[in-house]
Amino acid sequence: MTDTLTAGLLPFEHEPYHRYSDPAVADAQRAAFRIVREQYVGRTFPLIVAGQEAQGSGITDVHNPADTREIVWRFQNATPDQLEQAIRAATAAFQDWRYSDPLQRASIFKRAADLLRARRLEFNAVMTLENGKNWIEADGEVAESVDHFEVFARETLRWAQGKAVYPMPDEHVTMDYEPLGVVACISPWNFPSAIPLGMALGAIAAGNTVIWKPAPETPLSSYLMVELLFEAGLPRNVIQFLTGTNDVLGDPLVDHPDVRMIAFTGSKAVGCRIYERAARVQPGQKWLKRVIAEMGGKDPTVVCADADVDAAALGIVQAAFGYSGQKCSACSRVIAEDSIHDELLEKVTALTRTLRGGRPEDNADLGPVIHERSAARIMELLADGQGSTRLVLGGDRPDTGDSTGGYVSPTILADVAPGDPLFQQEIFGPVLTFTRADSWEHAIDLANDSEYGLTASFYSRDPAKLAAARQRMHVGNLYINRKCTGALSGTHAFGGYGMSGTNAKVGGPDYLFWFLQTKTVAQRY
């Protein structure tokens, strides 16, 4: 039966990235920015409740983080009544969608992949204007979203098969997987396409319905993805799209007795709050809620004395300063053996100096952090650490001419002690620390000295050290002799240990299980 269901699917291949070194491709991306500005800038977009566009109570302005004087578009603020309407609509839609044909779901995802391929440059431009990613970073995320559609089409069919059990002589026994109900998907601003899409597809592929709540900084990337799914054939009531304020769409959404599950990506503080509140059984609630929470990282790169120092330096700079360090997987700590520490620091510093700052719309290497208050928080952390560390590079706000935004210079700090807050706290900005290790074993111990455990890199040529790193490094995603960012859907199942979250590995073969419940049926002959 598996062969029959998957016969129409070609072997999976990751979506290739655009080559912006090709002048024709670069010109096409510039044209996409012009089209997006003509079609979207200045517009106000609706909620989607019970399959219909809806107006809320007031609107929220979305600012271009590269120049915060520019309001790019506006979105509605949902009311408490609209939240109730959305949950009721999602509950009603679940009664039909739960029994939908897995082939139908997979076909919708495949069509959505084709639609997104045709609009990738447009989606790139929208993302750049609302969250400040440069062309390469935005293109990588939209390509990942195409991969998500392809991966979840295949996973839908695979999980529909159930799993074999050991047989009985007088019974026919099956183990099947059934959906849960209404899933609230609460997503962050740094990956406004791939992260909410991955969570929502996990829910929808399993037969659940979704309340899709994007981050207020980046709603259009989500709205366009939802509309694309509808265009691909998804029934419009399967997703309810809500934007607005936390007093309406925060605790009330998490607490609602008819919400069966919460899928969340964001800060540790908010994730822990959701986890705690979801554990309470509300009046009228008939289940224990399930929670997926991905809550960030403090990701180390360990460089051993025998490593390829040039390769390590390049990987560190790419992972630390890509998208100005605003990735939960970003390298924020370098832990190097003493004998190569200074050489590595020198090479990393030299490469970092070559990075070009400026407007993401112009494809600068380094753009702003998401908003001014984030930049102010980063500068405060750097000021607090000046007495205990050595500033090697940056540590200031660059001159951006007449632009306004949260620009922070790429910053490198050396001689950072393991107990220093800069070594322990997630900064979420273009800040990289260097710490010396007495040995490669000591370096692993320092890498593990964190409440987080999302990604890590380990550089060495020694097979014995590589084997030890595989066993001893306490992270959900370990990358050996490569950078610690750039997980690919379907290949690098992504999710961490410890306070990085619940380890639900999006893009992996086990992810759909989080959105399902298991039924054993035994029939006596």
PLY file of the C-alpha trace (Angstrom):
ply
format ascii 1.0
element vertex 525
property float x
property float y
property float z
element edge 524
property int vertex1
property int vertex2
end_header
0.00 0.00 0.00
2.87 2.36 0.74
4.20 1.95 -2.81
0.74 2.71 -4.19
0.34 5.92 -2.20
3.79 7.26 -2.98
3.99 6.15 -6.61
3.29 9.67 -7.89
6.08 11.28 -5.87
9.49 11.78 -7.41
12.60 11.27 -5.26
13.00 14.19 -2.90
15.52 16.90 -3.75
16.15 20.09 -1.79
15.06 23.28 -3.50
18.16 24.99 -4.99
19.02 28.53 -3.93
19.04 31.43 -6.34
22.48 32.44 -7.62
22.56 36.18 -7.12
26.01 36.36 -8.69
24.12 35.96 -11.97
23.16 39.53 -13.04
19.87 38.31 -14.51
18.84 36.72 -11.21
19.86 39.81 -9.25
17.86 42.00 -11.63
14.83 39.75 -11.20
15.07 40.10 -7.42
15.27 43.89 -7.70
12.20 43.80 -9.93
10.40 41.72 -7.30
11.06 44.43 -4.71
9.53 47.01 -7.04
6.46 44.83 -7.60
6.02 44.14 -3.87
6.24 47.84 -3.12
3.63 48.58 -5.78
1.23 45.81 -4.72
1.55 45.67 -0.93
3.09 48.77 0.64
0.45 50.90 2.31
-2.24 48.20 2.32
-4.17 46.92 5.34
-4.70 43.17 5.44
-7.58 41.25 7.04
-8.02 38.46 9.51
-9.31 35.15 8.17
-12.06 33.70 10.38
-14.35 30.82 9.36
-13.03 31.07 5.83
-13.94 34.76 5.48
-11.93 37.94 5.57
-12.68 39.93 8.72
-11.89 43.33 10.16
-10.73 43.64 13.76
-10.70 46.42 16.31
-7.93 48.77 15.30
-4.80 48.01 13.32
-1.08 47.46 13.92
1.54 49.16 11.76
4.36 46.99 10.41
7.62 48.93 10.08
10.58 48.26 7.84
13.38 47.43 10.34
15.98 48.87 7.96
14.29 52.26 8.16
11.67 52.36 10.87
10.16 55.56 9.54
8.58 53.48 6.78
5.29 51.73 7.53
5.20 48.96 4.94
1.72 47.55 5.68
-0.88 47.19 8.40
-2.79 44.31 9.96
-5.98 43.96 11.97
-6.18 43.45 15.73
-8.51 40.54 16.49
-11.10 40.94 19.23
-11.90 38.40 21.98
-15.14 37.56 20.14
-13.20 36.88 16.96
-10.86 34.55 18.84
-13.92 32.62 20.04
-15.35 32.57 16.51
-12.06 31.29 15.12
-11.79 28.47 17.66
-15.41 27.46 17.05
-14.80 27.47 13.30
-11.62 25.41 13.69
-13.44 22.93 15.94
-16.24 22.55 13.40
-13.81 22.20 10.48
-11.93 19.47 12.34
-14.97 17.19 12.15
-14.55 17.01 8.37
-10.83 17.54 7.89
-9.88 14.77 10.31
-11.39 12.27 7.86
-9.90 13.84 4.73
-7.99 11.55 2.38
-4.22 11.66 3.04
-3.74 11.72 -0.72
-5.80 14.92 -0.81
-3.58 16.52 1.83
-0.40 15.45 0.03
-1.72 16.74 -3.30
-2.48 20.13 -1.76
1.05 20.38 -0.39
2.53 19.42 -3.76
0.48 22.08 -5.55
1.48 24.62 -2.91
5.16 23.79 -3.52
4.74 24.54 -7.23
2.91 27.79 -6.51
5.62 28.93 -4.10
8.41 28.08 -6.56
6.82 30.48 -9.03
6.66 33.27 -6.41
9.89 32.83 -4.49
11.38 36.21 -5.39
8.16 37.93 -4.29
8.16 36.12 -0.95
11.85 36.98 -0.52
11.14 40.66 -1.01
8.21 40.68 1.42
10.34 39.04 4.09
13.21 41.45 3.63
10.93 44.45 3.99
9.32 43.22 7.21
12.13 41.46 9.07
15.37 42.72 7.54
16.83 39.58 6.00
19.09 40.13 3.05
18.43 38.38 -0.25
20.44 35.26 0.52
18.97 34.73 3.98
15.40 35.32 2.75
15.90 33.07 -0.25
17.23 30.29 1.94
14.15 30.46 4.14
11.67 30.51 1.27
13.50 27.59 -0.34
13.13 25.76 2.98
9.40 26.46 2.84
9.25 24.78 -0.57
11.09 21.83 0.98
8.55 21.74 3.81
5.70 21.31 1.34
7.51 18.46 -0.39
8.59 16.77 2.84
5.18 16.97 4.48
3.48 15.62 1.37
5.60 12.49 1.76
5.25 12.34 5.55
1.45 12.60 5.25
1.38 9.42 3.20
3.95 7.59 5.31
2.13 8.17 8.60
-1.22 7.23 7.04
0.00 3.64 6.81
0.03 3.03 10.54
2.64 0.64 11.89
2.87 -3.09 12.09
2.54 -4.93 15.41
3.50 -8.46 16.37
0.67 -10.76 15.23
-1.79 -12.83 17.26
-3.08 -16.20 15.99
-6.75 -15.38 16.64
-6.88 -11.58 16.30
-6.33 -8.97 13.64
-4.53 -6.07 15.35
-3.75 -2.66 13.91
-2.08 0.44 15.31
-3.37 3.59 13.68
-2.73 7.29 14.17
-5.49 9.85 14.56
-5.43 13.67 14.74
-5.88 15.63 17.95
-8.09 18.63 17.17
-7.42 22.38 17.11
-3.74 23.34 17.13
-2.60 26.88 17.95
0.57 27.75 16.02
2.40 30.70 17.57
5.44 31.77 15.57
8.39 34.22 15.79
9.53 37.05 13.55
12.96 35.72 12.60
11.68 32.89 10.37
8.19 34.14 9.44
7.72 31.71 6.58
9.45 28.41 7.37
8.74 28.17 11.12
4.96 28.79 11.13
4.60 26.77 7.95
6.45 23.79 9.45
4.27 23.82 12.57
1.04 24.32 10.59
1.87 21.62 8.05
2.62 19.19 10.85
-0.85 19.86 12.23
-2.69 19.85 8.89
-0.86 16.82 7.52
-2.00 14.87 10.57
-5.63 15.94 10.07
-5.84 18.75 12.62
-7.04 22.31 12.11
-4.99 25.39 12.90
-5.16 28.78 14.58
-2.25 30.57 12.86
-0.89 33.48 14.93
2.14 35.16 13.35
4.51 37.54 15.09
3.29 41.16 14.92
6.55 42.23 13.25
6.15 39.84 10.28
2.51 39.07 9.46
2.54 39.41 5.66
5.01 36.54 5.15
2.49 34.35 6.98
-0.64 35.79 5.39
0.66 35.18 1.88
1.58 31.61 2.80
-1.91 30.94 4.16
-3.52 32.35 1.02
-1.17 30.24 -1.09
-2.36 27.12 0.74
-5.95 28.10 0.03
-5.09 28.60 -3.63
-3.56 25.12 -3.65
-6.90 23.67 -2.54
-6.84 23.66 1.25
-10.38 24.28 2.56
-10.46 27.84 3.85
-11.82 26.91 7.27
-8.90 24.57 8.07
-6.72 27.58 8.97
-7.90 30.57 10.99
-5.47 33.48 10.56
-5.39 35.89 13.53
-3.22 38.93 14.15
-3.38 41.27 17.09
-2.31 41.95 20.64
-1.07 39.57 23.32
-3.91 40.37 25.71
-6.28 38.76 23.16
-4.07 36.21 21.41
-1.65 35.29 24.20
-2.91 33.65 27.38
-6.56 33.44 26.19
-5.51 31.38 23.18
-3.24 29.09 25.20
-5.82 28.67 27.99
-8.86 28.02 25.81
-10.41 24.63 26.68
-11.14 23.83 23.03
-7.50 24.22 21.96
-6.00 20.74 21.99
-2.35 21.60 21.33
0.04 24.55 21.16
2.99 24.63 18.78
5.28 27.52 19.74
8.62 28.93 18.68
10.05 31.96 20.46
11.77 33.06 23.65
12.46 30.87 26.66
10.38 33.12 28.91
7.29 32.89 26.73
7.79 29.20 26.02
7.99 28.36 29.72
4.88 30.44 30.37
2.97 28.56 27.67
4.19 25.21 28.98
3.04 26.06 32.49
-0.35 27.45 31.49
-1.09 24.62 29.09
-0.62 22.13 31.92
-3.67 23.50 33.73
-6.96 21.76 32.96
-9.52 24.50 32.29
-13.22 24.16 33.07
-14.84 22.12 30.32
-11.51 20.84 29.00
-11.52 17.12 28.20
-7.83 16.45 27.60
-4.31 17.21 28.68
-2.92 19.69 26.20
0.14 18.86 24.21
2.88 21.46 23.72
5.71 21.83 21.26
8.09 24.58 22.37
11.31 25.63 20.62
12.91 28.28 22.78
16.33 29.27 21.51
19.94 28.44 22.10
23.41 29.51 23.15
25.19 27.63 20.42
28.91 26.79 20.68
31.55 26.03 18.09
34.38 23.89 19.42
37.65 24.06 17.48
40.31 21.49 18.29
44.04 22.00 17.83
44.12 19.64 14.82
41.18 21.31 13.02
41.19 23.07 9.66
41.35 26.57 11.13
40.43 28.33 7.89
37.29 26.21 7.46
36.36 26.75 11.10
36.81 30.52 10.82
34.57 30.73 7.75
31.88 28.57 9.33
31.97 30.61 12.54
31.54 33.94 10.76
28.71 32.63 8.60
26.90 31.13 11.58
27.50 34.03 13.96
26.67 36.98 11.73
24.24 35.63 9.15
21.02 37.62 9.66
22.88 39.61 12.34
22.91 36.63 14.69
19.12 36.53 14.98
18.78 32.77 14.69
18.21 30.37 17.54
20.89 28.23 15.85
23.43 31.07 15.48
26.96 30.50 16.74
27.41 32.77 19.75
30.27 31.02 21.58
33.64 29.93 20.17
35.54 27.54 22.41
39.01 26.87 21.06
41.97 24.89 22.30
44.63 27.22 23.61
47.25 26.37 20.96
45.14 27.60 18.05
42.94 30.12 19.87
44.82 33.25 18.81
45.18 32.17 15.19
41.49 31.37 14.99
40.52 34.66 16.62
42.68 36.56 14.14
41.13 34.79 11.14
37.56 35.23 12.40
38.19 38.92 13.06
39.67 39.44 9.60
36.70 37.76 7.90
34.24 39.72 10.00
35.86 42.99 8.94
34.99 42.17 5.33
31.25 42.08 6.04
29.35 44.93 4.46
26.68 46.61 6.54
23.68 48.38 5.12
20.11 47.96 3.92
18.95 44.37 3.43
16.94 45.50 0.41
20.32 46.30 -1.18
21.58 42.83 -0.16
24.07 44.04 2.44
25.82 41.32 4.43
24.65 42.75 7.75
21.38 44.56 8.25
19.67 45.76 11.43
18.34 43.71 14.30
14.57 43.56 14.33
13.89 46.81 16.20
15.47 49.57 18.23
14.62 48.09 21.62
16.46 44.89 20.63
19.50 46.95 19.67
19.32 48.85 22.98
19.15 45.57 24.91
22.22 44.23 23.08
24.20 47.40 23.77
23.27 47.22 27.44
24.58 43.64 27.66
27.81 44.69 25.96
28.23 47.63 28.33
27.77 45.35 31.34
30.44 42.99 30.00
33.14 45.54 29.22
34.94 45.12 32.52
35.22 41.33 32.32
36.04 40.74 28.64
38.33 42.03 25.90
36.64 43.87 23.05
38.25 42.76 19.77
35.83 44.23 17.25
32.64 46.27 17.18
30.73 46.98 20.35
29.09 50.07 18.88
26.25 51.34 16.69
27.39 52.02 13.10
26.65 55.21 11.22
23.77 54.41 8.86
23.42 57.83 7.30
19.81 58.98 7.13
18.35 55.51 7.82
16.84 54.66 11.18
16.82 51.15 12.58
18.42 48.81 15.08
21.85 48.59 13.50
24.55 47.02 15.69
28.15 46.49 14.55
29.36 42.87 14.43
31.03 42.39 17.78
33.72 39.96 18.91
34.66 39.58 22.58
37.64 37.55 23.83
38.69 36.24 27.24
35.07 35.48 28.14
34.82 33.36 31.28
32.34 30.46 31.46
30.41 32.13 34.27
30.03 35.42 32.43
26.45 36.29 31.37
27.79 36.85 27.85
28.81 33.17 27.83
25.53 31.94 29.29
22.70 34.20 28.06
21.16 34.15 24.62
21.86 37.58 23.10
20.10 37.21 19.74
22.28 39.68 17.93
25.63 40.00 16.11
27.76 39.21 19.17
30.37 36.43 19.31
32.45 35.40 22.32
35.79 33.57 22.44
36.82 31.31 25.32
40.05 29.30 25.71
40.03 25.60 26.54
42.90 23.63 28.07
42.12 20.59 25.92
39.51 19.33 23.49
37.81 17.45 26.34
37.70 20.66 28.34
36.23 22.41 25.29
33.35 19.90 25.16
32.71 20.42 28.87
32.56 24.18 28.31
30.25 23.74 25.33
27.88 21.72 27.51
27.96 24.38 30.24
24.63 25.89 29.24
20.96 25.48 30.01
20.38 25.39 26.26
21.15 22.55 23.88
20.06 23.41 20.36
22.97 23.36 17.88
26.74 23.05 18.07
29.68 22.68 15.72
32.78 20.60 16.35
35.91 20.96 14.21
38.62 18.27 14.24
40.41 15.88 11.88
40.75 13.14 14.52
38.17 10.31 14.19
38.43 9.50 17.90
37.61 13.08 18.87
34.73 13.17 16.40
33.32 9.98 17.89
33.61 11.43 21.40
31.87 14.64 20.31
28.97 12.63 18.87
28.49 10.98 22.25
29.26 13.79 24.67
27.95 17.03 23.15
24.51 17.72 24.60
22.61 19.28 21.72
19.79 18.31 19.42
21.71 19.25 16.26
25.45 18.58 16.14
27.37 19.65 13.03
30.84 18.26 12.49
33.34 20.27 10.45
30.63 22.66 9.22
28.69 25.65 10.49
25.88 25.22 13.03
23.20 27.02 11.00
21.42 26.04 7.79
19.33 23.00 8.70
17.57 21.53 5.65
14.03 20.22 5.93
13.83 16.48 5.51
17.53 16.00 6.28
18.58 17.93 9.40
15.60 17.29 11.71
15.67 20.38 13.91
15.00 20.72 17.64
17.02 20.94 20.83
17.66 19.68 24.35
17.28 21.31 27.74
15.82 24.81 27.74
16.01 24.87 23.96
12.66 23.10 24.00
10.76 19.88 23.72
12.96 18.34 21.00
10.16 18.01 18.45
12.29 17.60 15.33
10.63 19.62 12.58
11.46 18.36 9.12
12.26 14.92 10.51
10.62 11.49 10.31
9.14 11.66 13.83
7.63 15.15 13.72
4.07 14.19 12.78
3.82 11.95 15.84
3.58 15.08 18.00
0.32 15.97 16.23
-1.24 12.51 16.46
-2.66 10.10 19.00
-2.37 6.34 18.71
-5.23 3.86 18.51
-4.81 0.09 18.83
-7.68 -1.96 17.42
-7.88 -5.70 18.07
-10.55 -7.76 16.30
-11.11 -11.38 17.29
-11.56 -13.76 14.35
0 1
1 2
2 3
3 4
4 5
5 6
6 7
7 8
8 9
9 10
10 11
11 12
12 13
13 14
14 15
15 16
16 17
17 18
18 19
19 20
20 21
21 22
22 23
23 24
24 25
25 26
26 27
27 28
28 29
29 30
30 31
31 32
32 33
33 34
34 35
35 36
36 37
37 38
38 39
39 40
40 41
41 42
42 43
43 44
44 45
45 46
46 47
47 48
48 49
49 50
50 51
51 52
52 53
53 54
54 55
55 56
56 57
57 58
58 59
59 60
60 61
61 62
62 63
63 64
64 65
65 66
66 67
67 68
68 69
69 70
70 71
71 72
72 73
73 74
74 75
75 76
76 77
77 78
78 79
79 80
80 81
81 82
82 83
83 84
84 85
85 86
86 87
87 88
88 89
89 90
90 91
91 92
92 93
93 94
94 95
95 96
96 97
97 98
98 99
99 100
100 101
101 102
102 103
103 104
104 105
105 106
106 107
107 108
108 109
109 110
110 111
111 112
112 113
113 114
114 115
115 116
116 117
117 118
118 119
119 120
120 121
121 122
122 123
123 124
124 125
125 126
126 127
127 128
128 129
129 130
130 131
131 132
132 133
133 134
134 135
135 136
136 137
137 138
138 139
139 140
140 141
141 142
142 143
143 144
144 145
145 146
146 147
147 148
148 149
149 150
150 151
151 152
152 153
153 154
154 155
155 156
156 157
157 158
158 159
159 160
160 161
161 162
162 163
163 164
164 165
165 166
166 167
167 168
168 169
169 170
170 171
171 172
172 173
173 174
174 175
175 176
176 177
177 178
178 179
179 180
180 181
181 182
182 183
183 184
184 185
185 186
186 187
187 188
188 189
189 190
190 191
191 192
192 193
193 194
194 195
195 196
196 197
197 198
198 199
199 200
200 201
201 202
202 203
203 204
204 205
205 206
206 207
207 208
208 209
209 210
210 211
211 212
212 213
213 214
214 215
215 216
216 217
217 218
218 219
219 220
220 221
221 222
222 223
223 224
224 225
225 226
226 227
227 228
228 229
229 230
230 231
231 232
232 233
233 234
234 235
235 236
236 237
237 238
238 239
239 240
240 241
241 242
242 243
243 244
244 245
245 246
246 247
247 248
248 249
249 250
250 251
251 252
252 253
253 254
254 255
255 256
256 257
257 258
258 259
259 260
260 261
261 262
262 263
263 264
264 265
265 266
266 267
267 268
268 269
269 270
270 271
271 272
272 273
273 274
274 275
275 276
276 277
277 278
278 279
279 280
280 281
281 282
282 283
283 284
284 285
285 286
286 287
287 288
288 289
289 290
290 291
291 292
292 293
293 294
294 295
295 296
296 297
297 298
298 299
299 300
300 301
301 302
302 303
303 304
304 305
305 306
306 307
307 308
308 309
309 310
310 311
311 312
312 313
313 314
314 315
315 316
316 317
317 318
318 319
319 320
320 321
321 322
322 323
323 324
324 325
325 326
326 327
327 328
328 329
329 330
330 331
331 332
332 333
333 334
334 335
335 336
336 337
337 338
338 339
339 340
340 341
341 342
342 343
343 344
344 345
345 346
346 347
347 348
348 349
349 350
350 351
351 352
352 353
353 354
354 355
355 356
356 357
357 358
358 359
359 360
360 361
361 362
362 363
363 364
364 365
365 366
366 367
367 368
368 369
369 370
370 371
371 372
372 373
373 374
374 375
375 376
376 377
377 378
378 379
379 380
380 381
381 382
382 383
383 384
384 385
385 386
386 387
387 388
388 389
389 390
390 391
391 392
392 393
393 394
394 395
395 396
396 397
397 398
398 399
399 400
400 401
401 402
402 403
403 404
404 405
405 406
406 407
407 408
408 409
409 410
410 411
411 412
412 413
413 414
414 415
415 416
416 417
417 418
418 419
419 420
420 421
421 422
422 423
423 424
424 425
425 426
426 427
427 428
428 429
429 430
430 431
431 432
432 433
433 434
434 435
435 436
436 437
437 438
438 439
439 440
440 441
441 442
442 443
443 444
444 445
445 446
446 447
447 448
448 449
449 450
450 451
451 452
452 453
453 454
454 455
455 456
456 457
457 458
458 459
459 460
460 461
461 462
462 463
463 464
464 465
465 466
466 467
467 468
468 469
469 470
470 471
471 472
472 473
473 474
474 475
475 476
476 477
477 478
478 479
479 480
480 481
481 482
482 483
483 484
484 485
485 486
486 487
487 488
488 489
489 490
490 491
491 492
492 493
493 494
494 495
495 496
496 497
497 498
498 499
499 500
500 501
501 502
502 503
503 504
504 505
505 506
506 507
507 508
508 509
509 510
510 511
511 512
512 513
513 514
514 515
515 516
516 517
517 518
518 519
519 520
520 521
521 522
522 523
523 524
